[in-house]
Amino acid sequence: MTPRQHDQEDTHNTTKRTPHPKKANPRRAHERAWRNQGGFPVNARTCKHLKELLGDSYEIARLKLKNPDGPAPTSSKAKSKPASKSKPASKTAKPASKASKPASKGARTPSKRKRGQDDDDEDDDEEDEDEDGQPAKKTRTQPARKKKSDDDDDSGPTAYKAAPELLLANKWDIEKGPDPTGWLISEKLDGVRTYYDGKQMYSRLGNPFTPPKWFLDKLPKDVTLDGELFSGRGKFQDTISIVKTVNSPHWKDITFQVFDIPSKGDEPFEKRIKHLERLFGEKGTHASDKVEVVEHIAAKSREHVLEELKKVETLGGEGLMLRKPGSRYEGRRSATLLKVKTFYDAEAIVTGHNEGHGRNVGVCGALLCKMESGKAFKVGSGLNDKQRKNPPKVGTIITYRFQELTRDGVPRFPTFVGEAVDKDEPKDAEVPEHRKPGAKPDADDE
């Protein structure tokens, strides 16, 4: 019987046929399951298709080997419900209910975040912008859990924790910012922001880090800590690579630089620092060469802050942080914490435009630009609504501002300043050698 004859015969069949469900795309299902475990290292993720191919026992053993200090993976069989006894089909089929069951109250869900958003940036303010340069909407509420399809696999532990409510910094204007006299100065470390909840370490977006057990054993269990995982000045990308890799032997090169204790957040900052010294100082209860309290000194004047900034940048550091004396720990962006960095201005030529999305649909999202060196990059921040509707034309020379270069030698988080009407060719900024990624400080400075 041909397909056509089969269809014709069906038209005479009085029994209503149930439509065949749409077949799931295994590749998409695998990618979705993989993405949903984004909080785990890439070599410690799985999905039901791998389990079917390799076997539950093998996959559980592999995940445990790749993530020995993480939560224990579970078998997909343990999740499946036993098949109920089949009942004879009724003559009239009832339509399927559209309403799905509500998520259980105790389910842990991640805070809202853009798909693919990661923690590969150490600077809080730049992390708060989307790729079009507009402030990204953040929420600390937990959304309802999406109805899970049969192709999703979450037999492992929960991939994300709700994003911790951390104290975030505002920028300090070197010329017009508040008088810093009496504020406490510390170095702005080029590390990875880390929150310790007394058991595990998480990124500021709620992604779990996987330090070795010996590393976590050096920390107390009755406090929460705020700090940065750090491997040295100018080594941010190396640090990222280490802290995201399970069983990396290079964890021995990482230190946890602690600068606050949120569990004591109602106390003045000076008292919180003293408590950290009692824990991790030279004679502290948890003194260790892997955990250090970030040093703070009192600012004498605006000029003193600029002198300290120059000193830190000469050593290859990123900048400074200013903490208001007597301030409490606030789980939000606050004027009691300010960051200080040096900016560089440069010119580039516009080579194209990226279409915007979100609130910028239909207008320019970012300018495609080329440096004097010939390297390509994008400028999304700094454009106002009028400029997005009528962006600088291809061939226009623009001025942009940035704070540092990436390892590839392009500006990190550049901001549009304006059209350089007096320039006819691009000009790169003169960034000192000690401010370039990978630069090593002089032996005398080590």
N, C-alpha and C positions, 0 to 999 in steps of 0.2 A: 504493500500500500504506500502510495506516495504521500508526502506531507499535505498536498492539496486535497487528495481523497480523504485523508484523515480528518482534515478540518471540515470537509463537507459532511462527513458522517457525524461529527460532533454537533452540527446544527440540528440534527434530528434527535439528539439525546436529551431526554427530558430532565435528567439530573444536572443541576448546576455545578459546573466545574470550579474548583478552588484555584485561583490564579497562583502560578508558581512563584515563590518568593525570589526576589532579585538576588542573584548570586554575588556574594561578597568578593571583592578583589583582594586576594591573599597578600599581594605586595603592599597595597595601601594599608591593610589591616596590620601587617607586620610593622610598617613605618609608624603607624599611629601608636601601637603598643610600645615601640621603641622610644618614641618621643615622650610618651606619658611617664617614662622612667628617667626623664632628663636629669633628675637629681642624683642619679647613680653614675659612677664612672662608665665609660662606653664599653669597657670589657667586662662589666658586671651587670649587663642588662639581658633580658630574655623576652620571649613571647611564646604563645601556645604552639606556633608552627615549629619553632626550634625544639620544643619539648616533644612534639609528635615525631619529629625527625630523629632526634638524638636520644629521647627517653627522659622521663622525669628524674630518675636517679642520677643520670649523667649530668643533667643541667643543674640540679641542686648542688652536686659536688663541685661543679665548675664555678658556680656563683659564690660558693663558700670560699673556694680557693682564691678567687679574684677579689673578694671583698670580705676578708676574714673578720674584720671588726664591725661590719655592718649587721643589721638585723637579719635573722635567719630566713632564707627563702622558704617558700612552702610549695607543696606539690599541687599541681592543677587538679589532681584527682580528689584532693581533700576538699576542694571548693565545690565540686559537682554534686548535685543533689541526686539521691537515688531515684530511678525512674518510677513513677507511680503506675499503679495497675491501669491498663487501658480500659476505658468504658466504651460500650458500643456507641457508634456515632448516631446522633439523632438525625431524624429526617430533615429537620430545618436547622441549618447551621446558624448559630448566633453570631452577629458581627463582633469582631474583636473590639475590646474597650480601648478608647483612645488614651485614657488616663493611665499614666504609669505610676508605680508606687513611689511615695516620697522617700528621699534618702533617710537613712537612719540617723537619729539625733547625734549619736556619738562618733560619727564618721569624721575623720580629720581630712580637711580639704585645704588646698593651697590658697593663698591670697591671689587676687587677680593679677595676671601678668601677661605681657604680649608673648605670643607663640615664638619659641626660639630665644626668648630673652635670657641672657646669661649674665655671669658675674665677671666678665673679662675686663672690667674697668674699675679702677680703684677710686675714682673721683666721684663723690656723691652727686654733685650738681650736674655733671655731664651725663650721669646715668639716668637722670630724671628727664632727659630729652629723648624724643623719638628720632627716627632717622631723618625726618624733615626739619629737625631743629625746634620743634614745638614741645612745650612741656607735656610729658606723658602723664595721663591721668592714672593716679595710684589709689588703691583702696586697701584697707587692712581688714575689711569684712570678708567673710568666707562665703563664696557663692554656692548656690545649690549644686549638688553633684549632677553632672550630665548623665543622662540615661546611658548605661553601658551596653555596648553591643557584644555579641558573642565573640567578636574578633579581638576585642580589647583584652589585654592580659595584665592583671595586677597582682599575680600570685606572690610576687615579691613584696617587700615592705613598702609603706607609703613613700612616694618619691620626694614629696615636698612637705616642709613644715610651714605653717602660716608665717609670713614674713615678720621677723622680730621688729618691735617698735624701738628703733634706735635714734639717738640724738644725732641730727645731721646739721652741717655747718652752712652758714651764709658766707658770701665773699666779703672780704674787707677791702675797701677802697684805700689804696696807699695814700692818696692825697686828701680825700674827703671823709674817710671812715672815722668812727668814734675814737676819741683819745684812748690809746691802749695802756696808759700809765696804770700800773697796779695789776693789769691782767696777767695771766700766766701763759708763758710761751713754751711751746714744744715743737719738735720737728714734725712736719707732715710726711709721714712715711710712705714710700712707694711700694706698699704691700697690698694685701687682700683683706678687706674689712671682714671681721669674724665675730660672731656672737656665740658664746659658750653658755649653755643652759643648765650646767651642772652635770650633764651626761655626755653631750655630743656638741660638735661645732657646726655652725650654720653660716651661710653667707647672708648678706643683708637682704637678699631676696627670698631666703628660706631654703636654699639648696644645701643639702648636707655635705660637709666635707668628710673625708675618710682618713683621718690621721691614724697612725699605728696605735695599738693599745698602750704601748710604753709611753707614748706622748701624752695621751689622755690621763694616764695614771699619775702624772705630775701635777694635776690640777685638783683643787678641792671640789667636793660634790655638793656643798651647801650654799653656793653663791652663783650668781650669773656674772659673766665678764664680757667686756667690750674691748676689742683691740684689733690688731692686724697680724696676720701670718706674714712673715717678712724674711727675705733671704739676703738682703743687702740693697744699698742704693743703686738705682738704675737697673734692677733685676726683676722688675714687675712681671714681665712675660715668663721669665724662668720660674718665678714663684707660682704663677697661675698653673704652669705645666705640672709642677710638683704636687700642689695641693689637690689637683683634679685626677691624679694618678694613684690608683690603689697599689700598695706594696712597693711604692717608689723608694729606692734606697736613699734618695736625696732628701727625705724628710729629716735626716740628720743635719741638714744645712738650714732648716727652718727654725725660727724662734717665734714665740707668741709674745708680741709686744702689747702689753695691757695698758690701757689708758683710762679705764673707768670700770665701775662695778654697779650696774643698774639695780641690783638687789638692795643696794644702800642708797638708792636715788633720792630719798627725801632729805638726806644729810647734805651739808655744804660740800662743794667740790674738794676743798682742802682736807676735810675729814675723810672723804672717800679715798684720796691719794694715800693718806696715812694708813688706812686700813689695808690698802694694796701692798704698802711697804711691809706691814706686819706679816703678810702672807708670803710675798715673793722677794722681799729685800734680802740683804746679805745674811741676816740671821733670822729670816722669816720661817714660818712653820712649813712652807712649801718652796723653800729656796731651790732654784734649779737653773742650770745654764740654758734651758730651753724656754724659760718664762722670765720676761723682764718687764719692770714697770717703766713706762716712758717718762723721761726726765722733764721736769717743768722748772722754769725760772721766771721771776717776776720782771715785767717790762718796766723800764725806767722812764721811757719816753717814746715818741713816734720814731725818733732817730735811732734809738736802741733797737727797735723792732727791725728797721731796715738794715742795720748793721748785722743783726743775727740772720736775716734773710740772705744777705750777700754771703755770709760765712757758710751757711748750709748749702747754698747753691754752688759755691766754689768746691765743696766736698762732693758734689754730684747729687745732693738731696733735692727733693721736689719742692719744698716750701716750708711754711710755718703754720701752726694752729695757735689761735688765741682763745683762752678760756676765761670767762668773766669770773672774778673771785666771788665766793659765796653762792654760786649758782647751783641749782638742783639739776638732776638728770631728767630731761624731758624726752619722751619718745616721739619726737617730731623735729622738723627743721626749726632752729632757734637762733635768735640774735645773741645768745650767751656763748655761742661757739662760732668763731670766724676763721676762715682760711686765707692765707696770704701766699700769692704766687707772683712771679714776674711774667709779664706778657711780651710777646714779640709781634711786630707788624711786618707784613710782606705783601707783595703784589703777585697776582696770577692772572692768566688769560682765560676767559670763559670759552669753553668748547662745546657746551650743550646744556640741556636742562632735564632734570628728572621730574616726572609727573608726581604730584603730591597725592597723599591718601589721607583718610580720616577727615579732619577739619579742612585739609588743603586739597581735597578732591577737585580737579578741574583747574588748578593753578600750579605754579612751580613749587615743587617740594624741596629741591636742592639744585645748586649750580654745579655743573661738571666743569672742573678747572684743571689747568696745567701749570706747574711751577716753572721757574726759570731753568731748573735742572731737567725738565721734561717729564717729571713724575706727575701722575694724575691723581686727583682726589676730589672730594665733594665738600661743598659749603652749604649747610642747611640752616644753621642758626643765624640769627641777626636780621633776617629778612622780614619786613613788615608786610601787612596785607596788600598794600598798594604795590610794593616791589614784587610780591609773588604773582600778582595779576599781570604786571608788566616788568618782567625780570631783565637784568642787563643782557644785551644782545650778544650772540656769539661773536667773539673777537674783541669784546670789551675788556679792558684791564680793570681789575677790582683790587681793593685793599682788604685784607682779611687779618684777623688777630688770633693768636693761639698761644698756648703756654708751654708746649713741649712737642717733640717729634716722636713718632713711633720708631720701632726698630728698622722699618723700611724707609725711614727718612722723609715721611710725609707728616703734615701737621695733625695732631690729635685734637679732635673737637674744635675745628676752626670756626670763627664767627665772622660773618660779613660786616664790614665797616662802611663801605661805600664804593662808588666808582672812582677810580684814580684818573681824573680828567687830565692831569698834567703828566701822565705817563703813557708811553707808547709801547712798552714791552715789560714783561714780568720781571720781578726782582725778588730773590729769596732773602729771608732774614739771615743775619749773621749770628748764628747760635754758637756760643762758646763750646769748645770741645768737651769741657767737663759737664755740659748740660745735654750732651747727645747720648742716646741710649747705648748702654754697653761700655761707656767711658769709665776708666778706672782712675780713682783718686791717686794723687801722688803718694809715694811710700811714706813720706813724713806725716801724711794726714790719716793714715790707717790706724 
